[in-house]
Amino acid sequence: RTNSVTEILQSCILETLETRRKKQRLKCLYRILHGELKINRNRYLHPPDKLSARLNHDKSIRPYFARTDVFRCCLFPDVIQLWNELPAHVVHSTSVIAFQTSLDKYFNDR
């Protein structure tokens, strides 16, 4: 055997588990924001204190302040940071499928 597991995985062109998890979290947040999941978005997701077209898109969410790693790695604090870093054309997708397609392109271009 001369092939390593890493080489085999790279030859399959699979996304890393980390990337797949990020995309699933973002998709979950998209569905919450669009009322597709029965989670009260007004309770957990709030607009930022300041909006600036230069700094963020108009669908930005106020990040949570997390003092502990346990809370920082929970769904909302983790995914809000990712969401706010997305370009405007991705967050303005009109459907979950369009959002997923835009996410795939965004992560592949990085």
C-alpha positions in Angstrom: 0.0 0.0 0.0 1.5 3.3 -1.1 -1.6 5.6 -0.8 -2.3 7.4 2.4 -5.8 8.1 3.6 -5.2 11.8 3.0 -4.2 11.3 -0.6 -7.3 9.1 -1.2 -9.6 11.7 0.3 -8.0 14.5 -1.7 -8.4 12.5 -4.9 -12.1 12.1 -4.2 -12.4 15.9 -4.0 -14.6 15.6 -0.9 -15.4 18.6 1.3 -13.9 18.6 4.7 -16.2 17.7 7.6 -15.7 21.2 9.0 -16.9 22.8 5.7 -20.0 20.5 5.5 -20.9 21.4 9.1 -20.6 25.2 8.4 -22.8 24.9 5.4 -25.4 22.9 7.3 -25.4 25.4 10.2 -25.8 28.3 7.7 -28.7 26.4 5.9 -30.4 25.9 9.3 -30.1 29.6 10.1 -31.5 30.5 6.7 -34.5 28.3 7.3 -35.0 29.9 10.8 -34.8 33.4 9.3 -37.4 32.5 6.6 -39.8 30.8 9.0 -39.2 27.3 7.7 -38.3 26.0 11.2 -40.5 26.4 14.2 -38.0 28.5 16.2 -38.9 31.9 17.4 -36.3 33.9 15.5 -37.2 37.2 17.3 -36.2 35.6 20.6 -32.7 34.6 19.5 -31.8 36.7 16.5 -31.6 40.5 16.6 -30.5 43.2 14.1 -27.0 44.7 14.8 -26.7 48.0 16.6 -25.2 49.6 13.5 -25.6 48.8 9.8 -23.1 49.9 7.3 -23.1 48.9 3.7 -19.3 49.0 3.8 -19.0 46.7 6.8 -22.0 44.3 6.6 -25.0 43.3 4.5 -28.6 44.4 5.4 -29.4 40.9 6.8 -26.7 41.0 9.4 -27.5 39.7 12.9 -26.1 41.0 16.2 -23.5 38.6 17.4 -23.7 37.1 20.9 -21.0 37.8 23.4 -19.7 34.5 24.6 -17.4 34.3 27.7 -16.9 30.5 27.5 -15.9 28.2 24.7 -18.9 26.0 25.5 -21.4 28.8 24.6 -19.2 30.2 21.8 -19.4 26.8 20.0 -23.2 26.6 20.3 -25.4 27.0 17.2 -26.3 30.7 17.4 -23.0 32.3 18.4 -21.1 30.2 16.0 -23.4 30.5 12.9 -24.1 34.2 13.4 -20.4 35.0 12.8 -20.4 32.9 9.7 -23.6 34.4 8.5 -22.4 38.0 8.9 -19.3 37.1 6.9 -21.3 35.9 3.9 -21.6 38.2 0.9 -24.9 39.9 0.3 -25.8 37.9 -2.9 -25.6 34.7 -0.8 -27.9 35.8 2.0 -30.4 37.3 -0.4 -31.1 33.9 -2.0 -34.8 33.4 -2.7 -35.0 29.8 -1.7 -33.2 27.1 0.3 -32.0 25.5 -2.9 -30.7 28.8 -4.3 -29.0 29.5 -0.9 -27.4 26.1 -0.9 -26.1 26.6 -4.5 -24.7 30.0 -3.6 -23.1 28.6 -0.5 -21.5 25.8 -2.5 -20.1 28.3 -5.0 -18.9 30.6 -2.2 -17.1 27.9 -0.3 -15.6 26.4 -3.5 -14.2 29.9 -4.5 -12.5 30.4 -1.2 
